[in-house]
């Protein structure tokens, strides 16, 4: 049971989080204050009242912020992405940073699999056709996962969860992770990117966004692919160069794309026609777009909360 006593710990919460986590904080006698409206400058005026910080994506926790947060011992991310936190500076200042990606990994994996099945079976596009009273069976023949070779880039929480889902589909799975090794088994083949370029007809990204990974999927990546392929991205939008993706779709080098994330998620969809790239993706029958909801299941809220409270209690 998750019940320890941290009478002196005080946490500032800067984003909306689940009631489950608030309940767990109370059960463990952890004091907290919720401030989801104030600007960063206002937050900095009170930051030294707290031992820890729980964030999502409202604030950028940069070097200036961290240097002024002299009392902060840890920063917990409600979710997985850590790109808004200056991890290098945090490490230098001995501020422990952790996420709760274990909590929504299954939700992301299921969403990813759902997009893949929809692309391969033409579920999304044929449903649109039927809504327009077009009943076209022959041109909507699908492709099976069985017999496919799927390249998974990144074997963290979501990458592993997605591979676990694929194991019963009688397909080949090749995984590349720059930072991990020794995870291969009789079903998952651990290999280099060159093997993915050479063999795969489905590509799925499960990596964080950082300077190294921005636009890792580009014209150069597409040109190296030996076969036409399907693309899945539930990581971060800026991993994919949108202009190059669109060119690949037009050239039929990319057979379809399932995207839960886009480059600029702050875009005003009322002015979508102004953004030619997004307008193309929205109107392309080979593309599935969802509004960054892969990890937002009702179940995941509870699992994220349990994951985060365990890690918070270790900071005592």
C-alpha positions in Angstrom: 0.0 0.0 0.0 1.3 3.4 -0.9 1.4 5.0 2.5 4.4 6.7 4.0 4.6 9.9 6.0 6.4 12.9 4.6 5.2 15.6 7.0 7.7 18.2 6.0 7.4 17.8 2.2 5.6 20.6 0.3 4.9 20.4 -3.4 3.8 23.0 -5.9 1.5 21.8 -8.7 1.6 24.1 -11.8 -0.9 22.2 -14.1 -4.2 20.4 -13.9 -3.7 16.9 -12.7 -6.0 14.0 -11.7 -7.9 13.9 -8.5 -6.3 10.4 -8.0 -2.9 12.0 -7.5 -4.2 14.7 -5.1 -5.9 12.0 -3.1 -2.6 10.0 -2.9 -0.7 13.1 -1.8 -3.2 13.7 1.0 -3.1 10.0 2.1 0.7 10.4 2.5 0.5 13.6 4.4 2.2 15.6 1.6 1.3 19.2 1.6 0.7 20.7 -1.8 -0.5 23.9 -3.4 -2.1 24.1 -6.8 -1.3 27.1 -9.0 -2.4 26.6 -12.6 -2.9 30.2 -13.6 0.0 32.4 -12.5 2.8 33.3 -14.9 6.3 31.9 -14.6 7.5 35.2 -12.9 4.7 34.9 -10.3 5.6 31.3 -9.7 9.2 32.2 -9.1 8.1 34.6 -6.4 6.8 31.7 -4.3 8.9 28.8 -5.5 11.3 28.7 -2.6 8.4 27.8 -0.3 8.4 24.3 -1.8 10.6 21.2 -1.9 9.2 19.7 -5.1 7.4 20.6 -8.3 4.8 18.7 -10.3 4.5 19.9 -13.9 2.9 19.0 -17.2 3.4 21.3 -20.1 2.3 24.8 -19.1 5.7 26.2 -18.1 9.2 25.9 -19.5 11.5 25.0 -16.6 14.7 26.6 -18.0 18.1 27.4 -16.4 17.0 30.7 -15.1 14.0 29.2 -13.3 16.1 26.4 -11.9 18.8 28.7 -10.5 16.2 30.7 -8.7 14.4 27.6 -7.3 17.0 27.1 -4.6 14.9 24.9 -2.3 13.5 22.6 -5.0 14.9 19.0 -4.7 12.8 17.3 -7.4 10.6 17.9 -10.4 8.0 15.3 -11.3 6.4 15.3 -14.7 2.8 14.2 -14.9 3.2 12.3 -18.1 6.2 11.3 -20.1 7.8 14.2 -22.2 10.7 16.0 -20.5 11.6 18.5 -23.2 10.3 21.5 -21.3 12.7 20.9 -18.5 16.4 21.9 -18.7 17.7 18.5 -17.5 21.3 19.4 -17.9 21.0 22.4 -15.5 18.8 20.4 -13.1 21.5 17.7 -12.9 24.1 20.3 -12.2 22.0 21.7 -9.3 21.2 18.2 -8.0 17.5 18.5 -8.7 16.1 15.1 -9.4 13.8 15.0 -12.4 11.5 12.1 -13.2 8.5 11.4 -15.3 5.6 8.9 -15.1 5.7 7.5 -18.5 5.1 4.0 -17.2 1.6 5.0 -16.3 0.4 5.8 -19.8 2.6 3.5 -21.9 -0.2 1.0 -22.4 -2.6 3.7 -23.5 -0.1 5.0 -26.0 0.6 1.5 -27.3 -3.1 0.7 -27.8 -3.7 4.0 -29.6 -0.7 3.4 -31.8 -1.9 -0.1 -32.7 -5.4 1.3 -33.4 -4.0 3.8 -35.8 -1.9 1.1 -37.5 -4.9 -1.2 -38.0 -7.0 1.7 -39.2 -4.4 2.6 -41.8 -3.8 -1.0 -43.0 -7.5 -1.9 -43.2 -8.6 1.5 -44.6 -11.0 1.9 -41.7 -10.7 5.6 -41.4 -10.7 6.4 -45.1 -13.5 4.0 -46.1 -15.6 5.3 -43.2 -15.3 8.8 -44.7 -16.3 7.4 -48.1 -19.4 5.7 -46.7 -20.5 8.9 -45.0 -20.5 10.4 -48.5 -22.6 7.4 -49.7 -19.6 5.8 -51.5 -19.6 2.0 -51.2 -16.3 0.9 -52.6 -15.1 -2.6 -51.5 -12.5 -3.4 -54.1 -10.4 -0.3 -53.7 -10.4 -0.7 -49.9 -8.8 -4.1 -49.7 -6.6 -4.0 -46.6 -3.2 -5.2 -45.7 -2.5 -7.5 -42.7 0.0 -7.0 -40.0 0.9 -10.6 -40.3 3.9 -11.0 -42.5 4.9 -7.3 -42.0 8.3 -6.2 -40.7 7.8 -3.4 -38.2 10.6 -1.0 -37.2 10.3 0.4 -33.7 12.6 3.3 -33.0 13.0 3.7 -29.2 12.5 1.0 -26.6 11.4 3.0 -23.6 8.1 2.6 -21.9 5.9 3.1 -25.0 8.2 1.4 -27.4 8.3 -1.8 -25.3 4.5 -1.7 -24.7 3.9 -1.4 -28.5 6.2 -4.3 -29.2 4.3 -6.4 -26.6 1.1 -5.7 -28.4 2.6 -6.8 -31.7 3.9 -10.2 -30.5 0.7 -12.1 -31.3 0.4 -10.7 -34.8 3.0 -13.1 -36.4 5.1 -10.2 -37.7 8.8 -9.4 -37.6 9.8 -6.7 -35.1 13.1 -4.8 -35.5 14.0 -2.4 -32.7 16.6 0.4 -32.6 17.5 2.3 -29.5 20.6 4.4 -29.4 20.8 4.2 -25.6 19.7 0.7 -24.7 21.0 -2.8 -25.6 20.4 -6.3 -24.5 16.6 -6.3 -24.8 16.3 -8.5 -27.9 14.7 -11.9 -27.7 13.4 -14.6 -30.0 10.6 -12.3 -31.3 12.2 -8.8 -31.1 15.4 -8.3 -33.1 17.7 -5.6 -31.7 19.5 -4.0 -34.6 20.8 -0.8 -36.2 18.8 1.8 -38.2 20.3 0.4 -41.4 18.4 -2.8 -40.8 15.2 -0.9 -40.4 15.8 1.1 -43.6 16.5 -2.2 -45.5 13.7 -4.4 -44.2 10.7 -2.6 -42.7 7.4 -1.6 -44.2 6.1 0.0 -41.0 7.9 2.6 -38.9 6.9 3.6 -35.4 8.6 6.3 -33.3 8.8 6.1 -29.5 11.6 8.6 -28.6 11.8 11.9 -26.7 12.1 15.3 -28.4 15.5 16.8 -28.0 18.1 18.6 -30.2 19.4 15.3 -31.4 16.0 13.9 -32.4 14.4 16.9 -33.9 13.5 16.1 -37.5 15.1 12.7 -37.2 12.4 11.7 -39.7 13.2 13.7 -42.8 13.8 13.4 -46.6 17.1 11.7 -45.7 15.3 9.1 -43.6 12.7 8.5 -46.3 15.3 8.2 -49.1 17.1 5.5 -47.1 13.9 3.3 -46.8 14.1 0.4 -49.2 10.3 -0.2 -49.4 7.2 2.0 -49.4 6.1 2.1 -45.7 3.6 3.3 -43.2 4.6 5.9 -40.5 3.3 6.1 -36.9 4.2 8.9 -34.5 2.9 9.2 -31.0 6.0 10.8 -29.6 6.4 14.5 -30.4 5.5 16.3 -33.6 8.9 17.9 -34.2 10.5 14.5 -34.6 8.9 14.5 -38.1 9.7 17.1 -40.7 6.1 17.8 -41.9 7.1 19.1 -45.4 9.2 16.0 -46.0 6.4 13.8 -44.8 4.0 15.4 -47.2 6.4 15.0 -50.1 6.8 11.3 -49.2 3.0 10.9 -49.2 2.7 12.6 -52.6 5.4 10.3 -54.1 3.7 7.2 -52.6 6.9 6.4 -50.7 4.9 6.8 -47.6 1.7 4.7 -47.9 0.0 6.2 -44.9 0.7 8.1 -41.6 -0.9 7.8 -38.2 0.0 11.0 -36.2 -1.1 11.7 -32.7 1.2 14.8 -32.6 2.0 17.6 -35.0 4.9 20.1 -35.1 2.9 23.1 -33.8 0.1 22.0 -31.5 -0.7 25.6 -30.6 -2.0 26.3 -34.1 -5.4 27.9 -34.4 -7.5 25.3 -36.3 -9.9 28.0 -37.3 -7.2 29.3 -39.6 -6.1 25.9 -40.9 -6.3 27.0 -44.5 -3.5 29.4 -43.9 -1.2 26.5 -42.9 -0.7 24.6 -46.1 1.0 21.6 -44.5 -1.6 21.0 -41.9 -4.4 21.6 -44.4 -2.9 18.9 -46.6 -2.6 16.4 -43.8 -6.2 17.0 -42.6 -7.6 16.4 -46.1 -5.4 13.5 -47.0 -7.2 10.1 -46.9 -3.9 8.4 -46.2 -3.4 10.3 -42.9 -5.0 9.8 -39.5 -4.6 12.7 -37.1 -5.6 12.7 -33.4 -5.2 15.6 -31.0 -2.3 14.3 -28.8 -4.7 11.9 -27.0 -2.8 8.6 -27.2 -1.8 8.7 -23.5 -5.0 10.3 -22.2 -7.1 7.2 -21.2 -9.2 7.2 -18.1 -7.2 4.2 -16.9 -3.9 6.0 -17.5 -4.8 8.8 -15.1 -4.8 6.3 -12.2 -1.7 4.6 -13.3 0.2 7.8 -13.8 -0.8 8.9 -10.3 0.4 5.7 -8.7 3.7 5.9 -10.6 4.3 9.5 -9.7 3.5 9.0 -6.0 5.9 6.1 -5.7 8.7 8.3 -7.2 7.8 11.3 -5.0 7.9 9.2 -1.8 11.4 8.1 -2.7 12.5 11.7 -2.6 12.0 11.9 1.2 
